[in-house]
Amino acid sequence: MSWSDELDDLLFTADNVLNEDLASLQRMPERRRIELYNEIETDQQEFSWEFKREYGDELASAEIDRIEGRFTLAQLLLAASFYKQGEVPRPLDEQFIPAELQAVVDYDRYKMFDALGEEQIGEKIRRMEGEVYELATEYTSTQLANMDELLDNPEVQQDVMERLADRYDDRREKVRHGFFVYVETHGIEEMVEAIENAVEAVNDSRDEREGIRETLREELAELEQSLDDRVREQRKRIEQEVRSVERELTSQSVSADELDDRLDRLAEETGGLSDAQAEALEELTDRIDRTGELERKLEQRITELKEVREKAAEADREAAREQATELIEEELSALRDQRDELRGEIDRLQREREGMEAAADSLEERREDLEQRVESIEESVETPGAGEGIEAENLVTSTIARLLELDYLGRFDTTMHETERLYTPDGEFEVPDGYWDGRGERRSAETQLAELLAARDDASRADAYPANRRARYWLTDTRHMGLTRETRLVVEAIVYSHIEAYTENDFDTRPVDLDDLLGLINDTVREAEAAGQPHLVAVASPTGFTDRALSELANSSQFSRYLSLVLVDLGSGGVYYNETDDLAANNERLFEVSIDTERVEDCTTHIRELADDPATTSVLITDLTDEFDSHIVKRSFDELESAGVGTQLYVEEYGLGFHFD
């Protein structure tokens, strides 16, 4: 069973309840309603403690919040069915306050609109001599007031507010367009020409918006499938072959002739990828141009609506002016939102294109590096035969990567809880004691790691590898109890490793490159722009970053207006960000690397003493880890190699070591 099927099973009872109104729920026996309430409670607990642990990386945090809100709203409906009858039994009365229960009762009063289409609403306005008109008018005014009152209540739960707001907006849009249908079909004597023009313009705009949204959805789905089929899978196979050759190079029994043959095949595959990638890049460019054309259509529609708004403002009757202006302003707001979404999609496609180009360059550079290493093996022996491992200046073992990951995120959590102030786009924020309780989460790629290890029959060693853990905190406007649209800042630290390399080779030599970086931030940017939330994100790497990635960070004014990016080299301790990014600069201290300089100095001194012994030509990292943590030894190796004391080597049979010059 797939994770989506499991999710559907968990939501089955809740969704069935959400499809009922209060009257149908009240017809159920009390015992049955309580049983449904408890079933949903059990499903929600399973989602929170089991599903999220196993599949949490498959869903964005905003989607997780929406799902949890569906469970809570279903329970609220069941509790409200008792509340409307006069008394809520225990323990249902402990979860919701009267304001939440009354909001559901008020909302249910207008349930008739849910069963009607827009044309039916328009027809009933005509046939019922104003009854539906009055009810609809009341709905579009008093319900908005009720919702504002609910949002202003600090005791109301966040997920309840979000789900009720969603339901309210959907229904209100249907009622509003029911008026449009009536006006278009029958007209109203007291309606002036300005309102009729506004209705016509808004309906035309709405139709075009929906058409653009559907066109974009279909084209992007087709593009994603095309990229998966033609480029991404092929690139994954080539990267796996590159890692395999890297592993062979660490063996003392490696055959240069065999490696030559594998490199020849690798060159052929890379050439094939280049052809497929060229086609994909051309298609990406074409999609970017077409998406830009959709944006221009929206801009034209915005211009036209502004002209209609100006004419409506000239209407003689004040009520007519207000109604026409309100209709147009709401549609203009929807158009601007969709235009911003299109601009964000264009930016994402451009980052996708840039990432593909960077990935191609990175693969070619790695292949050329492998060729140079094979040539070195051939030159180091008189006949093809034994190698001596690979130089390991940039090499990080699985053990070290995992220690660096856990150490860094632990320090980041501590810093967040101890910091007294944060800098936000709105200014400085004084952090109260205990503020982050309930405002943070941890995620990881443990599901992906488990799948990789299971494929290698190595599942029992999951705790020996990095898992791309991340920690996220939300700074929210407490007036709305953390309502998504009121989030002031998201602060996140991500430790990113090439976990495929670690599970296959037990080490990685590749710094994070631009394609890795763009792949990471594309998801974050999409989430940030969809929610309109500024994100301050640090990406930390045990193997560091390529010059290409650092150059992009330094020279790009911004990846997105909602994203401030910081890069952290866990090996050197370097922290990098764009100098023009005030949000990153003012919060740099949150992401600094903690280095135990005293322990590093002790380890370095000990290794120097070994180097001074003429009988000692090398030392393995395993010879030193009884006294020092492996990441401390690695840092000492790096310092000593930079000082010219020797060279780091990795040999499959022995692991990481240091050869004295």
URZIHU-V755327 format. One record per residue. N is the residue number from 1. RES is the residue in three letters. PSI is psi in radians with two decimals (999 if undefined). OMEGA is omega in whole degrees, 0 to 359 (* if undefined). Layout:
n & res & psi & omega
N & RES & PSI & OMEGA
N & RES & PSI & OMEGA
//
This chain:
n & res & psi & omega
1 & MET & 2.31 & 181
2 & SER & 2.89 & 180
3 & TRP & -0.58 & 179
4 & SER & -0.61 & 176
5 & ASP & -0.74 & 178
6 & GLU & -0.68 & 179
7 & LEU & -0.74 & 178
8 & ASP & -0.71 & 179
9 & ASP & -0.75 & 181
10 & LEU & -0.59 & 183
11 & LEU & -0.03 & 187
12 & PHE & -0.92 & 183
13 & THR & -0.79 & 181
14 & ALA & -0.78 & 181
15 & ASP & -0.62 & 177
16 & ASN & -0.72 & 178
17 & VAL & -0.72 & 181
18 & LEU & -0.38 & 179
19 & ASN & -0.08 & 181
20 & GLU & 2.75 & 171
21 & ASP & 3.07 & 184
22 & LEU & -0.62 & 181
23 & ALA & -0.78 & 181
24 & SER & -0.61 & 177
25 & LEU & -0.66 & 180
26 & GLN & -0.44 & 178
27 & ARG & -0.28 & 177
28 & MET & 2.60 & 174
29 & PRO & 2.59 & 181
30 & GLU & -0.73 & 181
31 & ARG & -0.72 & 181
32 & ARG & -0.68 & 179
33 & ARG & -0.68 & 178
34 & ILE & -0.68 & 177
35 & GLU & -0.76 & 178
36 & LEU & -0.72 & 178
37 & TYR & -0.79 & 181
38 & ASN & -0.64 & 177
39 & GLU & -0.76 & 180
40 & ILE & -0.67 & 177
41 & GLU & -0.75 & 178
42 & THR & -0.76 & 179
43 & ASP & -0.70 & 181
44 & GLN & -0.69 & 178
45 & GLN & -0.72 & 178
46 & GLU & -0.68 & 178
47 & PHE & -0.78 & 185
48 & SER & -0.63 & 189
49 & TRP & -0.44 & 182
50 & GLU & -0.92 & 183
51 & PHE & -0.80 & 182
52 & LYS & -0.60 & 179
53 & ARG & -0.66 & 184
54 & GLU & -0.63 & 187
55 & TYR & 0.24 & 185
56 & GLY & -0.54 & 181
57 & ASP & -0.14 & 179
58 & GLU & -0.28 & 186
59 & LEU & 2.47 & 173
60 & ALA & 2.70 & 183
61 & SER & -0.60 & 179
62 & ALA & -0.65 & 178
63 & GLU & -0.67 & 176
64 & ILE & -0.76 & 178
65 & ASP & -0.73 & 180
66 & ARG & -0.69 & 180
67 & ILE & -0.79 & 179
68 & GLU & -0.59 & 177
69 & GLY & -0.56 & 178
70 & ARG & -0.73 & 176
71 & PHE & -0.85 & 185
72 & THR & -0.72 & 181
73 & LEU & -0.66 & 177
74 & ALA & -0.73 & 177
75 & GLN & -0.66 & 178
76 & LEU & -0.71 & 178
77 & LEU & -0.73 & 179
78 & LEU & -0.76 & 179
79 & ALA & -0.68 & 180
80 & ALA & -0.49 & 178
81 & SER & -0.57 & 174
82 & PHE & -0.72 & 183
83 & TYR & -0.72 & 181
84 & LYS & -0.47 & 179
85 & GLN & -0.11 & 174
86 & GLY & -0.52 & 184
87 & GLU & 2.33 & 179
88 & VAL & 2.12 & 182
89 & PRO & 2.74 & 173
90 & ARG & 2.56 & 2
91 & PRO & 0.24 & 183
92 & LEU & -0.48 & 184
93 & ASP & -0.14 & 184
94 & GLU & -0.30 & 187
95 & GLN & -0.45 & 187
96 & PHE & 2.56 & 178
97 & ILE & 2.83 & 182
98 & PRO & -0.61 & 181
99 & ALA & -0.67 & 179
100 & GLU & -0.76 & 180
101 & LEU & -0.74 & 181
102 & GLN & -0.59 & 179
103 & ALA & -0.68 & 179
104 & VAL & -0.70 & 178
105 & VAL & -0.78 & 179
106 & ASP & -0.73 & 181
107 & TYR & -0.69 & 183
108 & ASP & -0.38 & 180
109 & ARG & -0.48 & 184
110 & TYR & 0.45 & 185
111 & LYS & -0.36 & 182
112 & MET & -0.50 & 181
113 & PHE & -0.45 & 181
114 & ASP & -0.52 & 183
115 & ALA & -0.09 & 184
116 & LEU & 2.51 & 170
117 & GLY & 3.03 & 182
118 & GLU & -0.70 & 180
119 & GLU & -0.64 & 179
120 & GLN & -0.69 & 178
121 & ILE & -0.79 & 179
122 & GLY & -0.70 & 180
123 & GLU & -0.69 & 181
124 & LYS & -0.54 & 175
125 & ILE & -0.70 & 181
126 & ARG & -0.81 & 189
127 & ARG & -0.50 & 189
128 & MET & 0.34 & 171
129 & GLU & 0.80 & 172
130 & GLY & -0.23 & 183
131 & GLU & -0.88 & 179
132 & VAL & -0.63 & 179
133 & TYR & -0.82 & 181
134 & GLU & -0.73 & 180
135 & LEU & -0.74 & 180
136 & ALA & -0.71 & 178
137 & THR & -0.76 & 178
138 & GLU & -0.72 & 181
139 & TYR & -0.82 & 185
140 & THR & -0.20 & 178
141 & SER & -1.02 & 185
142 & THR & -0.58 & 179
143 & GLN & -0.62 & 177
144 & LEU & -0.71 & 178
145 & ALA & -0.75 & 178
146 & ASN & -0.73 & 181
147 & MET & -0.72 & 178
148 & ASP & -0.70 & 179
149 & GLU & -0.71 & 179
150 & LEU & -0.77 & 182
151 & LEU & -0.51 & 182
152 & ASP & -0.18 & 182
153 & ASN & 1.98 & 184
154 & PRO & -0.21 & 182
155 & GLU & -0.13 & 181
156 & VAL & 2.45 & 183
157 & GLN & 2.52 & 182
158 & GLN & -0.88 & 185
159 & ASP & -0.54 & 176
160 & VAL & -0.78 & 179
161 & MET & -0.80 & 184
162 & GLU & -0.82 & 183
163 & ARG & -0.69 & 177
164 & LEU & -0.66 & 178
165 & ALA & -0.70 & 178
166 & ASP & -0.82 & 181
167 & ARG & -0.71 & 180
168 & TYR & -0.81 & 182
169 & ASP & -0.74 & 180
170 & ASP & -0.79 & 183
171 & ARG & -0.73 & 182
172 & ARG & -0.66 & 178
173 & GLU & -0.70 & 180
174 & LYS & -0.77 & 180
175 & VAL & -0.75 & 181
176 & ARG & -0.77 & 182
177 & HIS & -0.33 & 170
178 & GLY & -0.67 & 173
179 & PHE & -0.72 & 180
180 & PHE & -0.78 & 181
181 & VAL & -0.74 & 180
182 & TYR & -0.80 & 181
183 & VAL & -0.74 & 181
184 & GLU & -0.65 & 187
185 & THR & -0.75 & 190
186 & HIS & -0.54 & 185
187 & GLY & 2.79 & 176
188 & ILE & 2.25 & 187
189 & GLU & -0.74 & 184
190 & GLU & -0.04 & 178
191 & MET & 2.22 & 179
192 & VAL & 2.94 & 183
193 & GLU & -0.59 & 182
194 & ALA & -0.71 & 180
195 & ILE & -0.71 & 179
196 & GLU & -0.73 & 178
197 & ASN & -0.67 & 180
198 & ALA & -0.77 & 180
199 & VAL & -0.78 & 181
200 & GLU & -0.77 & 181
201 & ALA & -0.71 & 181
202 & VAL & -0.72 & 178
203 & ASN & -0.75 & 177
204 & ASP & -0.75 & 181
205 & SER & -0.74 & 181
206 & ARG & -0.76 & 179
207 & ASP & -0.73 & 181
208 & GLU & -0.69 & 178
209 & ARG & -0.82 & 181
210 & GLU & -0.68 & 178
211 & GLY & -0.72 & 179
212 & ILE & -0.74 & 180
213 & ARG & -0.75 & 181
214 & GLU & -0.72 & 178
215 & THR & -0.80 & 181
216 & LEU & -0.74 & 181
217 & ARG & -0.80 & 182
218 & GLU & -0.74 & 183
219 & GLU & -0.69 & 180
220 & LEU & -0.67 & 177
221 & ALA & -0.73 & 179
222 & GLU & -0.70 & 180
223 & LEU & -0.78 & 180
224 & GLU & -0.76 & 180
225 & GLN & -0.70 & 180
226 & SER & -0.76 & 180
227 & LEU & -0.70 & 178
228 & ASP & -0.79 & 184
229 & ASP & -0.72 & 191
230 & ARG & -0.49 & 190
231 & VAL & -0.95 & 191
232 & ARG & -0.78 & 180
233 & GLU & -0.70 & 179
234 & GLN & -0.70 & 179
235 & ARG & -0.69 & 178
236 & LYS & -0.72 & 179
237 & ARG & -0.73 & 180
238 & ILE & -0.72 & 178
239 & GLU & -0.67 & 177
240 & GLN & -0.70 & 178
241 & GLU & -0.69 & 177
242 & VAL & -0.77 & 179
243 & ARG & -0.64 & 178
244 & SER & -0.75 & 178
245 & VAL & -0.69 & 178
246 & GLU & -0.72 & 179
247 & ARG & -0.72 & 179
248 & GLU & -0.61 & 182
249 & LEU & -0.36 & 180
250 & THR & -0.15 & 184
251 & SER & 2.43 & 177
252 & GLN & -0.25 & 181
253 & SER & 0.34 & 183
254 & VAL & 2.49 & 177
255 & SER & 2.13 & 180
256 & ALA & -0.62 & 179
257 & ASP & -0.77 & 179
258 & GLU & -0.70 & 179
259 & LEU & -0.66 & 177
260 & ASP & -0.77 & 180
261 & ASP & -0.75 & 181
262 & ARG & -0.64 & 178
263 & LEU & -0.60 & 176
264 & ASP & -0.77 & 179
265 & ARG & -0.65 & 180
266 & LEU & -0.68 & 178
267 & ALA & -0.69 & 179
268 & GLU & -0.78 & 181
269 & GLU & -0.69 & 179
270 & THR & -0.65 & 176
271 & GLY & -0.72 & 177
272 & GLY & -0.68 & 178
273 & LEU & -0.68 & 180
274 & SER & -0.72 & 179
275 & ASP & -0.82 & 180
276 & ALA & -0.66 & 182
277 & GLN & -0.63 & 178
278 & ALA & -0.73 & 178
279 & GLU & -0.74 & 181
280 & ALA & -0.69 & 179
281 & LEU & -0.67 & 178
282 & GLU & -0.72 & 179
283 & GLU & -0.69 & 178
284 & LEU & -0.79 & 180
285 & THR & -0.72 & 179
286 & ASP & -0.73 & 180
287 & ARG & -0.64 & 178
288 & ILE & -0.76 & 179
289 & ASP & -0.74 & 182
290 & ARG & -0.66 & 177
291 & THR & -0.64 & 175
292 & GLY & -0.63 & 177
293 & GLU & -0.67 & 176
294 & LEU & -0.69 & 178
295 & GLU & -0.72 & 180
296 & ARG & -0.60 & 176
297 & LYS & -0.74 & 179
298 & LEU & -0.70 & 178
299 & GLU & -0.73 & 179
300 & GLN & -0.71 & 179
301 & ARG & -0.67 & 177
302 & ILE & -0.77 & 179
303 & THR & -0.76 & 180
304 & GLU & -0.73 & 180
305 & LEU & -0.62 & 177
306 & LYS & -0.64 & 178
307 & GLU & -0.72 & 177
308 & VAL & -0.67 & 179
309 & ARG & -0.70 & 179
310 & GLU & -0.70 & 178
311 & LYS & -0.69 & 180
312 & ALA & -0.56 & 181
313 & ALA & -0.24 & 181
314 & GLU & -0.02 & 181
315 & ALA & 2.56 & 184
316 & ASP & -0.76 & 185
317 & ARG & 2.32 & 182
318 & GLU & -0.72 & 181
319 & ALA & -0.70 & 179
320 & ALA & -0.75 & 179
321 & ARG & -0.80 & 183
322 & GLU & -0.78 & 181
323 & GLN & -0.78 & 180
324 & ALA & -0.76 & 181
325 & THR & -0.69 & 180
326 & GLU & -0.77 & 178
327 & LEU & -0.80 & 184
328 & ILE & -0.73 & 182
329 & GLU & -0.68 & 179
330 & GLU & -0.73 & 179
331 & GLU & -0.66 & 176
332 & LEU & -0.71 & 178
333 & SER & -0.75 & 178
334 & ALA & -0.69 & 179
335 & LEU & -0.75 & 181
336 & ARG & -0.69 & 178
337 & ASP & -0.77 & 181
338 & GLN & -0.62 & 176
339 & ARG & -0.74 & 178
340 & ASP & -0.66 & 177
341 & GLU & -0.73 & 179
342 & LEU & -0.73 & 178
343 & ARG & -0.70 & 176
344 & GLY & -0.66 & 179
345 & GLU & -0.66 & 176
346 & ILE & -0.77 & 178
347 & ASP & -0.73 & 181
348 & ARG & -0.75 & 179
349 & LEU & -0.66 & 178
350 & GLN & -0.66 & 176
351 & ARG & -0.64 & 177
352 & GLU & -0.77 & 179
353 & ARG & -0.78 & 180
354 & GLU & -0.67 & 178
355 & GLY & -0.69 & 178
356 & MET & -0.74 & 179
357 & GLU & -0.73 & 180
358 & ALA & -0.67 & 179
359 & ALA & -0.70 & 178
360 & ALA & -0.77 & 178
361 & ASP & -0.73 & 182
362 & SER & -0.78 & 179
363 & LEU & -0.73 & 180
364 & GLU & -0.71 & 179
365 & GLU & -0.69 & 180
366 & ARG & -0.68 & 178
367 & ARG & -0.74 & 179
368 & GLU & -0.64 & 178
369 & ASP & -0.71 & 177
370 & LEU & -0.70 & 179
371 & GLU & -0.71 & 179
372 & GLN & -0.66 & 179
373 & ARG & -0.71 & 178
374 & VAL & -0.71 & 177
375 & GLU & -0.66 & 179
376 & SER & -0.67 & 178
377 & ILE & -0.77 & 181
378 & GLU & -0.61 & 180
379 & GLU & -0.36 & 185
380 & SER & -0.18 & 179
381 & VAL & 2.71 & 183
382 & GLU & -0.57 & 176
383 & THR & 2.71 & 179
384 & PRO & 2.25 & 182
385 & GLY & -2.19 & 190
386 & ALA & 2.43 & 170
387 & GLY & 3.13 & 182
388 & GLU & 0.54 & 181
389 & GLY & -2.92 & 180
390 & ILE & 2.62 & 174
391 & GLU & 2.46 & 194
392 & ALA & 0.56 & 180
393 & GLU & -0.75 & 182
394 & ASN & 0.11 & 184
395 & LEU & 2.37 & 176
396 & VAL & 2.21 & 180
397 & THR & 2.88 & 180
398 & SER & -0.75 & 181
399 & THR & -0.79 & 181
400 & ILE & -0.75 & 181
401 & ALA & -0.72 & 180
402 & ARG & -0.73 & 179
403 & LEU & -0.75 & 179
404 & LEU & -0.69 & 180
405 & GLU & -0.90 & 182
406 & LEU & -0.71 & 181
407 & ASP & -0.76 & 184
408 & TYR & -0.79 & 181
409 & LEU & -0.59 & 175
410 & GLY & -0.74 & 179
411 & ARG & -0.68 & 179
412 & PHE & -0.79 & 178
413 & ASP & -0.78 & 180
414 & THR & -0.78 & 180
415 & THR & -0.75 & 180
416 & MET & -0.70 & 182
417 & HIS & -0.37 & 181
418 & GLU & -0.32 & 184
419 & THR & 2.48 & 182
420 & GLU & -0.30 & 180
421 & ARG & 2.59 & 174
422 & LEU & 2.69 & 175
423 & TYR & 2.20 & 182
424 & THR & 2.96 & 175
425 & PRO & -0.36 & 180
426 & ASP & -0.03 & 181
427 & GLY & -2.97 & 183
428 & GLU & 2.49 & 180
429 & PHE & 2.12 & 176
430 & GLU & 2.14 & 186
431 & VAL & 2.00 & 178
432 & PRO & 2.76 & 176
433 & ASP & 2.36 & 178
434 & GLY & 0.20 & 185
435 & TYR & -0.62 & 188
436 & TRP & -0.08 & 177
437 & ASP & 2.11 & 181
438 & GLY & 0.07 & 180
439 & ARG & 0.41 & 180
440 & GLY & 2.86 & 177
441 & GLU & 2.74 & 174
442 & ARG & 2.41 & 175
443 & ARG & 2.90 & 180
444 & SER & 3.06 & 176
445 & ALA & 0.63 & 183
446 & GLU & -0.58 & 177
447 & THR & -0.81 & 178
448 & GLN & -0.73 & 179
449 & LEU & -0.77 & 180
450 & ALA & -0.69 & 179
451 & GLU & -0.72 & 179
452 & LEU & -0.72 & 181
453 & LEU & -0.65 & 179
454 & ALA & -0.64 & 179
455 & ALA & -0.35 & 180
456 & ARG & 0.20 & 182
457 & ASP & 0.75 & 185
458 & ASP & 0.45 & 188
459 & ALA & -0.46 & 184
460 & SER & -0.20 & 184
461 & ARG & 0.46 & 183
462 & ALA & -0.56 & 182
463 & ASP & 0.10 & 178
464 & ALA & 0.01 & 187
465 & TYR & 2.70 & 170
466 & PRO & 2.69 & 184
467 & ALA & 0.41 & 178
468 & ASN & 0.91 & 181
469 & ARG & 2.69 & 178
470 & ARG & 2.62 & 177
471 & ALA & 2.34 & 184
472 & ARG & 2.47 & 177
473 & TYR & 2.55 & 179
474 & TRP & 2.22 & 170
475 & LEU & 2.02 & 190
476 & THR & 2.79 & 171
477 & ASP & 1.88 & 187
478 & THR & -0.24 & 178
479 & ARG & -0.61 & 181
480 & HIS & 0.36 & 174
481 & MET & 0.70 & 175
482 & GLY & 0.36 & 176
483 & LEU & 2.38 & 189
484 & THR & -0.80 & 184
485 & ARG & -0.17 & 179
486 & GLU & 0.11 & 176
487 & THR & 2.20 & 183
488 & ARG & -0.55 & 182
489 & LEU & 2.41 & 171
490 & VAL & 2.21 & 179
491 & VAL & 2.20 & 186
492 & GLU & 2.47 & 172
493 & ALA & 2.23 & 181
494 & ILE & 2.25 & 172
495 & VAL & 2.05 & 186
496 & TYR & 2.19 & 176
497 & SER & 2.72 & 173
498 & HIS & 1.47 & 189
499 & ILE & -0.39 & 175
500 & GLU & -0.71 & 180
501 & ALA & -0.71 & 182
502 & TYR & -0.71 & 181
503 & THR & -0.48 & 181
504 & GLU & -0.71 & 187
505 & ASN & -0.27 & 186
506 & ASP & 0.21 & 176
507 & PHE & 2.92 & 173
508 & ASP & 2.47 & 179
509 & THR & -0.03 & 191
510 & ARG & 2.09 & 173
511 & PRO & 2.76 & 176
512 & VAL & 2.19 & 183
513 & ASP & 3.11 & 184
514 & LEU & -0.66 & 180
515 & ASP & -0.67 & 175
516 & ASP & -0.82 & 185
517 & LEU & -0.80 & 180
518 & LEU & -0.64 & 176
519 & GLY & -0.66 & 179
520 & LEU & -0.89 & 189
521 & ILE & -0.33 & 178
522 & ASN & -0.78 & 179
523 & ASP & -0.72 & 180
524 & THR & -0.76 & 180
525 & VAL & -0.75 & 180
526 & ARG & -0.78 & 180
527 & GLU & -0.75 & 182
528 & ALA & -0.76 & 182
529 & GLU & -0.61 & 178
530 & ALA & -0.64 & 182
531 & ALA & -0.19 & 183
532 & GLY & 0.60 & 184
533 & GLN & 2.24 & 174
534 & PRO & 2.39 & 181
535 & HIS & 2.29 & 171
536 & LEU & 1.91 & 190
537 & VAL & 2.27 & 173
538 & ALA & 2.24 & 174
539 & VAL & 2.03 & 181
540 & ALA & 2.47 & 184
541 & SER & 2.26 & 175
542 & PRO & -0.49 & 183
543 & THR & 0.08 & 179
544 & GLY & -2.82 & 185
545 & PHE & 2.62 & 176
546 & THR & 2.78 & 175
547 & ASP & -0.57 & 180
548 & ARG & -0.76 & 180
549 & ALA & -0.76 & 180
550 & LEU & -0.64 & 179
551 & SER & -0.71 & 179
552 & GLU & -0.72 & 179
553 & LEU & -0.75 & 184
554 & ALA & -0.60 & 188
555 & ASN & -0.26 & 179
556 & SER & 2.23 & 181
557 & SER & -0.65 & 176
558 & GLN & 2.52 & 175
559 & PHE & -0.55 & 178
560 & SER & 2.64 & 179
561 & ARG & -0.22 & 179
562 & TYR & 0.00 & 186
563 & LEU & 2.19 & 167
564 & SER & 2.17 & 189
565 & LEU & 2.37 & 176
566 & VAL & 2.37 & 176
567 & LEU & 2.37 & 184
568 & VAL & 2.09 & 177
569 & ASP & 1.86 & 183
570 & LEU & -0.33 & 178
571 & GLY & -0.91 & 183
572 & SER & -0.34 & 184
573 & GLY & 0.07 & 182
574 & GLY & 2.47 & 177
575 & VAL & 2.20 & 187
576 & TYR & 2.49 & 174
577 & TYR & 2.92 & 178
578 & ASN & 2.26 & 185
579 & GLU & -0.37 & 179
580 & THR & -0.05 & 183
581 & ASP & 1.69 & 183
582 & ASP & -0.63 & 181
583 & LEU & -0.77 & 178
584 & ALA & -0.76 & 183
585 & ALA & -0.75 & 183
586 & ASN & -0.34 & 180
587 & ASN & 0.28 & 184
588 & GLU & -0.65 & 185
589 & ARG & -0.42 & 180
590 & LEU & -0.45 & 191
591 & PHE & 0.15 & 181
592 & GLU & 2.61 & 181
593 & VAL & 2.31 & 177
594 & SER & 2.09 & 181
595 & ILE & 2.19 & 177
596 & ASP & 1.45 & 186
597 & THR & -0.58 & 181
598 & GLU & -0.76 & 179
599 & ARG & -0.67 & 178
600 & VAL & -0.75 & 179
601 & GLU & -0.74 & 179
602 & ASP & -0.77 & 181
603 & CYS & -0.76 & 180
604 & THR & -0.74 & 179
605 & THR & -0.74 & 180
606 & HIS & -0.74 & 180
607 & ILE & -0.65 & 177
608 & ARG & -0.64 & 178
609 & GLU & -0.68 & 176
610 & LEU & -0.66 & 180
611 & ALA & -0.52 & 180
612 & ASP & -0.22 & 179
613 & ASP & 2.00 & 183
614 & PRO & -0.43 & 183
615 & ALA & -0.17 & 182
616 & THR & 2.08 & 181
617 & THR & -0.29 & 181
618 & SER & 2.92 & 177
619 & VAL & 2.40 & 178
620 & LEU & 2.66 & 179
621 & ILE & -0.55 & 180
622 & THR & -0.35 & 177
623 & ASP & -0.26 & 188
624 & LEU & -0.21 & 188
625 & THR & -0.13 & 172
626 & ASP & -0.50 & 183
627 & GLU & -0.52 & 183
628 & PHE & 2.56 & 174
629 & ASP & 2.61 & 186
630 & SER & -0.61 & 180
631 & HIS & -0.42 & 173
632 & ILE & -0.76 & 179
633 & VAL & -0.74 & 180
634 & LYS & -0.73 & 179
635 & ARG & -0.67 & 177
636 & SER & -0.74 & 176
637 & PHE & -0.78 & 181
638 & ASP & -0.78 & 181
639 & GLU & -0.74 & 182
640 & LEU & -0.63 & 177
641 & GLU & -0.69 & 177
642 & SER & -0.52 & 180
643 & ALA & -0.04 & 178
644 & GLY & 0.30 & 181
645 & VAL & -0.52 & 182
646 & GLY & -2.82 & 184
647 & THR & 2.40 & 175
648 & GLN & 2.39 & 178
649 & LEU & 2.59 & 174
650 & TYR & 2.12 & 178
651 & VAL & 2.26 & 186
652 & GLU & -0.71 & 185
653 & GLU & -0.37 & 186
654 & TYR & -0.38 & 183
655 & GLY & -2.73 & 184
656 & LEU & 2.36 & 179
657 & GLY & 3.06 & 180
658 & PHE & 2.09 & 181
659 & HIS & 2.14 & 182
660 & PHE & 2.40 & 178
661 & ASP & 999 & *
//
